[in-house]
């Protein structure tokens, strides 16, 4: 593991934060700037890893693995 990023995503939680397009762009830019070639998204059983995986792909991450346990 080279890096761990934690972000309060606007699609997670009982009361998710409002969607802030600038914050989503900032996270996408941060991911792109990191130059990551591989990412792993881990979520709990009631959360989908797909939105985070899409964000990673939009940031140019070529290989994304995801699991919901």
C-alpha positions as CSV (number, residue, x, y, z in Angstrom):
1,X,0.0,0.0,0.0
2,X,1.5,3.3,-1.1
3,X,-1.3,5.6,0.0
4,X,-4.7,5.7,1.7
5,X,-7.2,8.4,0.9
6,X,-10.3,9.0,3.1
7,X,-13.1,11.2,1.8
8,X,-16.6,11.9,3.1
9,X,-18.3,11.0,-0.1
10,X,-21.6,12.7,-0.9
11,X,-23.3,9.3,-1.6
12,X,-22.5,7.5,1.6
13,X,-24.0,7.4,5.1
14,X,-27.4,7.8,6.7
15,X,-27.2,11.6,6.1
16,X,-24.7,12.1,3.4
17,X,-23.4,15.6,2.8
18,X,-24.8,17.7,0.0
19,X,-23.1,17.1,-3.4
20,X,-20.5,19.8,-3.9
21,X,-19.3,19.7,-7.5
22,X,-16.2,21.6,-6.6
23,X,-15.3,19.0,-3.9
24,X,-15.9,16.2,-6.3
25,X,-13.7,17.9,-8.9
26,X,-11.1,18.5,-6.2
27,X,-11.0,14.8,-5.3
28,X,-10.8,13.7,-8.9
29,X,-8.0,16.2,-9.4
30,X,-6.2,14.9,-6.3
31,X,-6.5,11.3,-7.5
32,X,-5.3,12.3,-11.0
33,X,-2.3,14.2,-9.5
34,X,-1.4,11.1,-7.5
35,X,-0.7,9.2,-10.6
36,X,-2.3,6.0,-9.2
37,X,-2.3,3.0,-11.6
38,X,-4.3,0.7,-9.2
39,X,-6.9,1.3,-6.5
40,X,-8.9,-0.8,-4.2
41,X,-12.3,0.3,-2.8
42,X,-13.6,-1.5,0.3
43,X,-17.1,-0.8,1.6
44,X,-19.5,-2.3,4.1
45,X,-22.3,-4.6,2.9
46,X,-24.8,-1.8,2.6
47,X,-22.7,0.6,0.6
48,X,-21.9,0.2,-3.1
49,X,-18.3,0.6,-4.2
50,X,-19.4,1.6,-7.7
51,X,-19.6,5.4,-7.3
52,X,-16.1,5.5,-5.9
53,X,-14.9,3.1,-8.6
54,X,-16.4,5.5,-11.2
55,X,-14.7,8.5,-9.6
56,X,-11.3,6.6,-9.8
57,X,-11.8,5.7,-13.4
58,X,-12.7,9.3,-14.2
59,X,-9.4,10.3,-12.5
60,X,-7.5,8.0,-14.9
61,X,-6.9,5.1,-12.6
62,X,-6.5,2.1,-14.9
63,X,-7.1,-0.8,-12.6
64,X,-9.8,-0.6,-9.9
65,X,-10.8,-3.4,-7.6
66,X,-13.8,-3.2,-5.3
67,X,-15.5,-5.3,-2.7
68,X,-18.5,-4.8,-0.4
69,X,-18.4,-7.1,2.7
